[in-house]
Amino acid sequence: MENFVVSARKYRPVTFDSVVGQAAITSTLKNAIKTEHLAQAFLFCGPRGVGKTTCARILAKTINCFNITDGIEACDKCESCKSFNEGHSLNVYELDAASNNSVDDIRNLISQVSFAPQLGTHKVYIIDEVHMLSAAAFNAFLKTLEEPPKHAIFILATTEKHKIIPTILSRCQIFDFNRIQIEDIASHLANIANKETIQAETDALHIIAQKADGALRDALSIFDQIVSFSGNNITYQDVIDNLNILDYDYYFKLTDAIFTKNISECLLIFNEILNKGFDGHNFINGLAEHIRNLLVCQDASTISLLEVGENIKEKYKQQAQSNSTPLYLEFLNIISKADTSYKSSKNHRLLVEIMLMQLCSASSSNEKKKP
């Protein structure tokens, strides 16, 4: 049986240009290499799965390459690049601070720093989850971080920058990695699907990208899960079924019922949603997001704020014209009150049903106020 390699590892970026959604950071690092203005200590911080450790490895590989390309990328052909790709480069030392957080672990690292690289020009020390180091380990690391040998470069990566002591922060060049945009993730997933000869609907990939919450690694893990579920043809229905996500169609139908003041239809739709196992609080938040999207579609200049597929975007545009901005604001006010009261309520179902009745009444009272 052939060994399966997860997409997060198989398609891990190996060049600066292949890093997704962090163009500002990769451009800065490439310019630093080009102009030979490399700092000796970097701090890469940001949410999980956005490319911190990946960029650290690419930087370590590139600065030791013997034949850096005109685009400031590693050549992948020299002896240094080959040893890095095969996983036995003596110039790159990785330490997981989550499981090696004591003073002794840092002392072992410091004892190696003084040795010059055998191949290449720099020895790079990548310390992942650096915020997990103990206070004593941080203090032991300070002097070396401030005055390292010329050949040593430290790259610290963390998801919790606030836990790192100020004296460490002041000695590092800090790069803040952003959450990756939904469009960037969906586009990257489409490229991978194409390479794997997988047919995937655009709306399906957008749902995966939204579920990943800005983390590309999470998106690739979900993608693998969906492929295992549906094979080589990924549909929107497959994704919402597998991830247990409430379909957009429910919100469109519910909103149409609210616009027509059909309280019975609203209650029946909500009952169907509950029977499918969805939580009332998630339903409230989803409805608030839906109304917010309708409000955004009221102005052509803000439609770009919608983070959904093109087909669903068209549905929002059509439904948004059914009512006016003041009514949507009134809807959001009613939903917000229900959201605030949900945790303290003893009868969650009744609370949501009252909210739906108020939404229908808001539509009715708004019409009565019209001259």
PAZA-669375 format. One record per residue (C-alpha): x, z, y; residue in three letters. Coordinates in steps of 0.2 Angstrom, whole numbers, plus 5000, padded with zeros to 4 digits. Each point is the difference from the previous one (the first is absolute). Layout:
! PAZA-669375
tikol X X; Z Z; Y Y; code ALA
...
***
This chain:
! PAZA-669375
tikol X 5000; Z 5000; Y 5000; code MET
tikol X 5007; Z 4995; Y 5017; code GLU
tikol X 5004; Z 5014; Y 5012; code ASN
tikol X 4988; Z 5000; Y 5015; code PHE
tikol X 5007; Z 5003; Y 5017; code VAL
tikol X 4988; Z 5006; Y 5013; code VAL
tikol X 4998; Z 4989; Y 5016; code SER
tikol X 5007; Z 5014; Y 5011; code ALA
tikol X 5017; Z 4998; Y 4991; code ARG
tikol X 4999; Z 4982; Y 4996; code LYS
tikol X 4997; Z 4994; Y 5018; code TYR
tikol X 5010; Z 5013; Y 5009; code ARG
tikol X 5008; Z 4992; Y 5015; code PRO
tikol X 5018; Z 4996; Y 4998; code VAL
tikol X 5004; Z 4993; Y 5018; code THR
tikol X 4995; Z 5006; Y 5017; code PHE
tikol X 4989; Z 4984; Y 5002; code ASP
tikol X 4990; Z 5005; Y 4985; code SER
tikol X 4995; Z 5017; Y 5006; code VAL
tikol X 4982; Z 5000; Y 5004; code VAL
tikol X 4993; Z 5007; Y 5017; code GLY
tikol X 5016; Z 5008; Y 5007; code GLN
tikol X 5007; Z 4985; Y 5011; code ALA
tikol X 5005; Z 5011; Y 5014; code ALA
tikol X 5011; Z 5011; Y 4989; code ILE
tikol X 5008; Z 4986; Y 4990; code THR
tikol X 5004; Z 4990; Y 5015; code SER
tikol X 5009; Z 5016; Y 5008; code THR
tikol X 5010; Z 5003; Y 4984; code LEU
tikol X 5005; Z 4981; Y 4999; code LYS
tikol X 5006; Z 5000; Y 5018; code ASN
tikol X 5009; Z 5016; Y 4997; code ALA
tikol X 5010; Z 4992; Y 4985; code ILE
tikol X 5003; Z 4984; Y 5010; code LYS
tikol X 5007; Z 5009; Y 5016; code THR
tikol X 5009; Z 5013; Y 4989; code GLU
tikol X 4990; Z 5014; Y 5009; code HIS
tikol X 4995; Z 5010; Y 4984; code LEU
tikol X 4997; Z 5018; Y 5002; code ALA
tikol X 5007; Z 5012; Y 4987; code GLN
tikol X 4984; Z 5009; Y 4997; code ALA
tikol X 4982; Z 4993; Y 4999; code PHE
tikol X 4984; Z 5009; Y 4997; code LEU
tikol X 4986; Z 4989; Y 4993; code PHE
tikol X 4983; Z 5009; Y 5002; code CYS
tikol X 4982; Z 4995; Y 4997; code GLY
tikol X 4986; Z 5000; Y 4987; code PRO
tikol X 5002; Z 4997; Y 4982; code ARG
tikol X 5002; Z 4982; Y 4993; code GLY
tikol X 5005; Z 4992; Y 5017; code VAL
tikol X 5018; Z 4995; Y 4995; code GLY
tikol X 5012; Z 5014; Y 5006; code LYS
tikol X 5010; Z 5001; Y 4984; code THR
tikol X 4999; Z 4981; Y 4998; code THR
tikol X 5007; Z 4997; Y 5017; code CYS
tikol X 5014; Z 5013; Y 4997; code ALA
tikol X 5005; Z 4990; Y 4984; code ARG
tikol X 5000; Z 4984; Y 5009; code ILE
tikol X 5010; Z 5007; Y 5014; code LEU
tikol X 5013; Z 5007; Y 4987; code ALA
tikol X 5001; Z 4983; Y 4991; code LYS
tikol X 5002; Z 4990; Y 5016; code THR
tikol X 5014; Z 5009; Y 5008; code ILE
tikol X 5011; Z 4999; Y 4985; code ASN
tikol X 4997; Z 4982; Y 4997; code CYS
tikol X 5015; Z 4989; Y 5001; code PHE
tikol X 4991; Z 4985; Y 5006; code ASN
tikol X 4986; Z 5005; Y 5011; code ILE
tikol X 4989; Z 4985; Y 5004; code THR
tikol X 4996; Z 4993; Y 5018; code ASP
tikol X 4983; Z 5008; Y 4998; code GLY
tikol X 5009; Z 5017; Y 4998; code ILE
tikol X 4995; Z 5002; Y 4981; code GLU
tikol X 5010; Z 5004; Y 4985; code ALA
tikol X 5006; Z 4985; Y 4991; code CYS
tikol X 4996; Z 5006; Y 4982; code ASP
tikol X 5015; Z 4991; Y 4993; code LYS
tikol X 5015; Z 5010; Y 5004; code CYS
tikol X 5007; Z 5014; Y 4989; code GLU
tikol X 4993; Z 5014; Y 5011; code SER
tikol X 4982; Z 4992; Y 5000; code CYS
tikol X 5001; Z 4998; Y 4981; code LYS
tikol X 5005; Z 5018; Y 4996; code SER
tikol X 4986; Z 5006; Y 5012; code PHE
tikol X 4987; Z 4989; Y 4991; code ASN
tikol X 5006; Z 5006; Y 4983; code GLU
tikol X 4998; Z 5018; Y 5005; code GLY
tikol X 5018; Z 5006; Y 4999; code HIS
tikol X 5007; Z 4998; Y 5017; code SER
tikol X 5012; Z 5014; Y 5004; code LEU
tikol X 4997; Z 4998; Y 5019; code ASN
tikol X 4982; Z 5006; Y 5000; code VAL
tikol X 4996; Z 5018; Y 4995; code TYR
tikol X 4981; Z 5005; Y 4999; code GLU
tikol X 4994; Z 5018; Y 5000; code LEU
tikol X 4983; Z 5006; Y 4998; code ASP
tikol X 4999; Z 5015; Y 5011; code ALA
tikol X 4983; Z 5006; Y 4992; code ALA
tikol X 5009; Z 5005; Y 4984; code SER
tikol X 5018; Z 5002; Y 5007; code ASN
tikol X 4997; Z 5011; Y 5015; code ASN
tikol X 5012; Z 5014; Y 4998; code SER
tikol X 5017; Z 5003; Y 5010; code VAL
tikol X 5010; Z 4996; Y 4984; code ASP
tikol X 4992; Z 4983; Y 4999; code ASP
tikol X 5004; Z 4996; Y 5018; code ILE
tikol X 5018; Z 5007; Y 4997; code ARG
tikol X 5002; Z 4988; Y 4986; code ASN
tikol X 4995; Z 4986; Y 5011; code LEU
tikol X 5012; Z 5005; Y 5014; code ILE
tikol X 5014; Z 5001; Y 4988; code SER
tikol X 4998; Z 4981; Y 4996; code GLN
tikol X 4999; Z 4995; Y 5018; code VAL
tikol X 5018; Z 5001; Y 5003; code SER
tikol X 5004; Z 4986; Y 4987; code PHE
tikol X 5002; Z 4983; Y 5007; code ALA
tikol X 4989; Z 4986; Y 4992; code PRO
tikol X 5009; Z 4990; Y 4986; code GLN
tikol X 4990; Z 4984; Y 5003; code LEU
tikol X 4993; Z 4995; Y 5017; code GLY
tikol X 5002; Z 5009; Y 5017; code THR
tikol X 4987; Z 5014; Y 5000; code HIS
tikol X 4994; Z 5014; Y 4988; code LYS
tikol X 4981; Z 5003; Y 5003; code VAL
tikol X 4992; Z 5016; Y 4996; code TYR
tikol X 4981; Z 4999; Y 4999; code ILE
tikol X 4991; Z 5017; Y 4999; code ILE
tikol X 4981; Z 4998; Y 4996; code ASP
tikol X 4987; Z 5013; Y 5005; code GLU
tikol X 5013; Z 5008; Y 5010; code VAL
tikol X 4987; Z 5013; Y 5008; code HIS
tikol X 5001; Z 5009; Y 4983; code MET
tikol X 5018; Z 5006; Y 5002; code LEU
tikol X 5001; Z 5019; Y 5003; code SER
tikol X 5005; Z 5007; Y 5017; code ALA
tikol X 5017; Z 5005; Y 4993; code ALA
tikol X 5003; Z 4982; Y 4993; code ALA
tikol X 4995; Z 4993; Y 5017; code PHE
tikol X 5013; Z 5011; Y 5008; code ASN
tikol X 5013; Z 4996; Y 4987; code ALA
tikol X 4997; Z 4981; Y 5004; code PHE
tikol X 5001; Z 5001; Y 5019; code LEU
tikol X 5019; Z 4999; Y 5003; code LYS
tikol X 5002; Z 4985; Y 4988; code THR
tikol X 4985; Z 4991; Y 5008; code LEU
tikol X 5007; Z 5002; Y 5017; code GLU
tikol X 5018; Z 4995; Y 4996; code GLU
tikol X 5000; Z 4989; Y 4984; code PRO
tikol X 5015; Z 4989; Y 4995; code PRO
tikol X 4999; Z 4983; Y 5007; code LYS
tikol X 4995; Z 4992; Y 4984; code HIS
tikol X 4986; Z 5012; Y 4997; code ALA
tikol X 4982; Z 4996; Y 5005; code ILE
tikol X 4985; Z 5012; Y 4997; code PHE
tikol X 4982; Z 4994; Y 4998; code ILE
tikol X 4987; Z 5014; Y 5000; code LEU
tikol X 4982; Z 4996; Y 4995; code ALA
tikol X 4985; Z 5011; Y 5002; code THR
tikol X 4981; Z 5000; Y 5001; code THR
tikol X 5000; Z 5016; Y 5010; code GLU
tikol X 5011; Z 4999; Y 5015; code LYS
tikol X 4994; Z 5016; Y 5008; code HIS
tikol X 5008; Z 5010; Y 4986; code LYS
tikol X 5017; Z 4994; Y 5004; code ILE
tikol X 5010; Z 5012; Y 5011; code ILE
tikol X 5004; Z 4994; Y 5018; code PRO
tikol X 5019; Z 5001; Y 4997; code THR
tikol X 4998; Z 4987; Y 4986; code ILE
tikol X 4989; Z 4989; Y 5011; code LEU
tikol X 5012; Z 5000; Y 5014; code SER
tikol X 5014; Z 4993; Y 4989; code ARG
tikol X 4990; Z 4985; Y 4994; code CYS
tikol X 4993; Z 4983; Y 5006; code GLN
tikol X 4982; Z 5002; Y 4997; code ILE
tikol X 4989; Z 4986; Y 4994; code PHE
tikol X 4981; Z 5003; Y 4998; code ASP
tikol X 4992; Z 4989; Y 4987; code PHE
tikol X 4982; Z 4995; Y 5004; code ASN
tikol X 4985; Z 4999; Y 4988; code ARG
tikol X 4999; Z 4982; Y 4994; code ILE
tikol X 4986; Z 4990; Y 5007; code GLN
tikol X 4985; Z 4995; Y 4988; code ILE
tikol X 5003; Z 4981; Y 5004; code GLU
tikol X 5018; Z 5002; Y 4996; code ASP
tikol X 4997; Z 5008; Y 4983; code ILE
tikol X 4986; Z 4988; Y 4996; code ALA
tikol X 5011; Z 4985; Y 5004; code SER
tikol X 5014; Z 5008; Y 4989; code HIS
tikol X 4988; Z 5002; Y 4985; code LEU
tikol X 4994; Z 4982; Y 5002; code ALA
tikol X 5018; Z 4994; Y 4998; code ASN
tikol X 5003; Z 5011; Y 4985; code ILE
tikol X 4984; Z 4994; Y 4992; code ALA
tikol X 5006; Z 4982; Y 5003; code ASN
tikol X 5016; Z 5003; Y 4992; code LYS
tikol X 4992; Z 5009; Y 4985; code GLU
tikol X 4987; Z 4985; Y 4999; code THR
tikol X 4986; Z 5012; Y 5003; code ILE
tikol X 4984; Z 4995; Y 5009; code GLN
tikol X 4995; Z 5013; Y 5012; code ALA
tikol X 4986; Z 5000; Y 5013; code GLU
tikol X 5005; Z 5003; Y 5018; code THR
tikol X 4987; Z 5014; Y 5002; code ASP
tikol X 5006; Z 5008; Y 4984; code ALA
tikol X 5018; Z 5001; Y 5007; code LEU
tikol X 4994; Z 5007; Y 5016; code HIS
tikol X 4991; Z 5014; Y 4991; code ILE
tikol X 5016; Z 5004; Y 4991; code ILE
tikol X 5009; Z 5000; Y 5016; code ALA
tikol X 4988; Z 5012; Y 5008; code GLN
tikol X 5000; Z 5012; Y 4985; code LYS
tikol X 5019; Z 5001; Y 5001; code ALA
tikol X 4999; Z 5008; Y 5018; code ASP
tikol X 5016; Z 4991; Y 5007; code GLY
tikol X 5011; Z 5003; Y 4984; code ALA
tikol X 5006; Z 4984; Y 4992; code LEU
tikol X 5005; Z 5009; Y 4984; code ARG
tikol X 4983; Z 5007; Y 4998; code ASP
tikol X 4992; Z 4983; Y 5003; code ALA
tikol X 5012; Z 4992; Y 4986; code LEU
tikol X 4995; Z 5014; Y 4988; code SER
tikol X 4981; Z 4997; Y 5003; code ILE
tikol X 5003; Z 4981; Y 4998; code PHE
tikol X 5008; Z 5003; Y 4983; code ASP
tikol X 4985; Z 5011; Y 4995; code GLN
tikol X 4988; Z 4987; Y 5005; code ILE
tikol X 5009; Z 4986; Y 4991; code VAL
tikol X 5000; Z 5011; Y 4984; code SER
tikol X 4981; Z 5002; Y 5003; code PHE
tikol X 4995; Z 4982; Y 5004; code SER
tikol X 5014; Z 4989; Y 4994; code GLY
tikol X 5006; Z 4985; Y 5010; code ASN
tikol X 4984; Z 4998; Y 5010; code ASN
tikol X 4998; Z 5014; Y 5013; code ILE
tikol X 4983; Z 5000; Y 5008; code THR
tikol X 4993; Z 5011; Y 5014; code TYR
tikol X 4987; Z 5007; Y 4988; code GLN
tikol X 5014; Z 5005; Y 4987; code ASP
tikol X 5010; Z 5010; Y 5014; code VAL
tikol X 4985; Z 5010; Y 5006; code ILE
tikol X 4995; Z 5004; Y 4982; code ASP
tikol X 5017; Z 5005; Y 4995; code ASN
tikol X 5004; Z 5010; Y 5015; code LEU
tikol X 4982; Z 5008; Y 5002; code ASN
tikol X 4998; Z 4993; Y 5018; code ILE
tikol X 4983; Z 4999; Y 5008; code LEU
tikol X 4996; Z 4981; Y 5002; code ASP
tikol X 4999; Z 4994; Y 5018; code TYR
tikol X 4983; Z 4992; Y 4995; code ASP
tikol X 4992; Z 5017; Y 4999; code TYR
tikol X 5004; Z 5004; Y 5018; code TYR
tikol X 4994; Z 4983; Y 5006; code PHE
tikol X 4984; Z 5002; Y 4991; code LYS
tikol X 4998; Z 5018; Y 5006; code LEU
tikol X 5003; Z 4995; Y 5018; code THR
tikol X 4988; Z 4986; Y 4999; code ASP
tikol X 4987; Z 5012; Y 4994; code ALA
tikol X 5004; Z 5012; Y 5015; code ILE
tikol X 4998; Z 4985; Y 5012; code PHE
tikol X 4983; Z 4997; Y 4993; code THR
tikol X 4995; Z 5019; Y 5000; code LYS
tikol X 4997; Z 4999; Y 4981; code ASN
tikol X 5003; Z 5019; Y 4996; code ILE
tikol X 4994; Z 4997; Y 4982; code SER
tikol X 5013; Z 4986; Y 4997; code GLU
tikol X 5014; Z 5011; Y 5007; code CYS
tikol X 4995; Z 5015; Y 4988; code LEU
tikol X 5000; Z 4988; Y 4985; code LEU
tikol X 5017; Z 4993; Y 5004; code ILE
tikol X 5007; Z 5017; Y 5002; code PHE
tikol X 4993; Z 5006; Y 4984; code ASN
tikol X 5007; Z 4984; Y 4991; code GLU
tikol X 5017; Z 5005; Y 5008; code ILE
tikol X 4999; Z 5018; Y 4993; code LEU
tikol X 4995; Z 4994; Y 4983; code ASN
tikol X 5016; Z 4990; Y 4999; code LYS
tikol X 5010; Z 5016; Y 5002; code GLY
tikol X 5005; Z 4999; Y 5019; code PHE
tikol X 5002; Z 5015; Y 5010; code ASP
tikol X 4989; Z 5003; Y 5015; code GLY
tikol X 5014; Z 5004; Y 5012; code HIS
tikol X 5009; Z 4984; Y 4996; code ASN
tikol X 4984; Z 4990; Y 5003; code PHE
tikol X 4999; Z 5008; Y 5017; code ILE
tikol X 5018; Z 4996; Y 5005; code ASN
tikol X 4997; Z 4982; Y 4993; code GLY
tikol X 4985; Z 4997; Y 5010; code LEU
tikol X 5009; Z 5007; Y 5016; code ALA
tikol X 5014; Z 4987; Y 4996; code GLU
tikol X 4987; Z 4986; Y 4998; code HIS
tikol X 4991; Z 5004; Y 5017; code ILE
tikol X 5017; Z 5001; Y 5008; code ARG
tikol X 5004; Z 4983; Y 4993; code ASN
tikol X 4983; Z 4993; Y 5007; code LEU
tikol X 5004; Z 5008; Y 5017; code LEU
tikol X 5018; Z 4991; Y 5000; code VAL
tikol X 4991; Z 4983; Y 4996; code CYS
tikol X 4990; Z 5002; Y 5016; code GLN
tikol X 5015; Z 4993; Y 5010; code ASP
tikol X 5010; Z 4985; Y 4994; code ALA
tikol X 5016; Z 5007; Y 5007; code SER
tikol X 4999; Z 5015; Y 4988; code THR
tikol X 4995; Z 4991; Y 4984; code ILE
tikol X 5019; Z 5000; Y 4995; code SER
tikol X 4998; Z 5019; Y 4998; code LEU
tikol X 4990; Z 4997; Y 4984; code LEU
tikol X 5011; Z 5003; Y 4985; code GLU
tikol X 4989; Z 4990; Y 4987; code VAL
tikol X 5001; Z 4983; Y 4992; code GLY
tikol X 4993; Z 4984; Y 5008; code GLU
tikol X 4984; Z 4999; Y 4991; code ASN
tikol X 4995; Z 5018; Y 5003; code ILE
tikol X 5006; Z 4998; Y 5019; code LYS
tikol X 4987; Z 4986; Y 5001; code GLU
tikol X 4986; Z 5011; Y 4994; code LYS
tikol X 5005; Z 5013; Y 5013; code TYR
tikol X 4999; Z 4988; Y 5014; code LYS
tikol X 4983; Z 4994; Y 4995; code GLN
tikol X 4993; Z 5018; Y 4997; code GLN
tikol X 5008; Z 5006; Y 5016; code ALA
tikol X 4989; Z 4989; Y 5011; code GLN
tikol X 4984; Z 5008; Y 4994; code SER
tikol X 5001; Z 5015; Y 5012; code ASN
tikol X 5009; Z 5006; Y 5016; code SER
tikol X 5015; Z 5011; Y 5003; code THR
tikol X 4990; Z 5015; Y 5006; code PRO
tikol X 4990; Z 5001; Y 4984; code LEU
tikol X 5016; Z 4999; Y 4989; code TYR
tikol X 5007; Z 5014; Y 5010; code LEU
tikol X 4984; Z 5010; Y 4997; code GLU
tikol X 5002; Z 4997; Y 4982; code PHE
tikol X 5018; Z 5006; Y 5000; code LEU
tikol X 4995; Z 5016; Y 5009; code ASN
tikol X 4986; Z 5003; Y 4986; code ILE
tikol X 5012; Z 4997; Y 4986; code ILE
tikol X 5014; Z 5011; Y 5008; code SER
tikol X 4988; Z 5015; Y 5001; code LYS
tikol X 4996; Z 4997; Y 4981; code ALA
tikol X 5018; Z 4999; Y 4996; code ASP
tikol X 5004; Z 5017; Y 5009; code THR
tikol X 4985; Z 5008; Y 4992; code SER
tikol X 5003; Z 4994; Y 4982; code TYR
tikol X 5012; Z 5014; Y 4994; code LYS
tikol X 4989; Z 5014; Y 5006; code SER
tikol X 4984; Z 4992; Y 4994; code SER
tikol X 4992; Z 5007; Y 4983; code LYS
tikol X 4990; Z 4985; Y 4997; code ASN
tikol X 5012; Z 4985; Y 5002; code HIS
tikol X 4987; Z 4987; Y 4995; code ARG
tikol X 4987; Z 5005; Y 5012; code LEU
tikol X 5013; Z 5001; Y 5014; code LEU
tikol X 5004; Z 4981; Y 4997; code VAL
tikol X 4982; Z 4995; Y 4998; code GLU
tikol X 4996; Z 5009; Y 5017; code ILE
tikol X 5015; Z 4990; Y 5007; code MET
tikol X 4993; Z 4984; Y 4994; code LEU
tikol X 4982; Z 5004; Y 5007; code MET
tikol X 5008; Z 5004; Y 5017; code GLN
tikol X 5009; Z 4983; Y 5000; code LEU
tikol X 4984; Z 4991; Y 4997; code CYS
tikol X 4992; Z 5010; Y 5014; code SER
tikol X 5014; Z 4997; Y 5011; code ALA
tikol X 4997; Z 4981; Y 4998; code SER
tikol X 4981; Z 5003; Y 5003; code SER
tikol X 5003; Z 5011; Y 5016; code SER
tikol X 5012; Z 4987; Y 5007; code ASN
tikol X 4987; Z 4987; Y 4999; code GLU
tikol X 4987; Z 5011; Y 5009; code LYS
tikol X 5012; Z 5003; Y 5014; code LYS
tikol X 5002; Z 4981; Y 5003; code LYS
tikol X 4990; Z 4994; Y 5016; code PRO
***
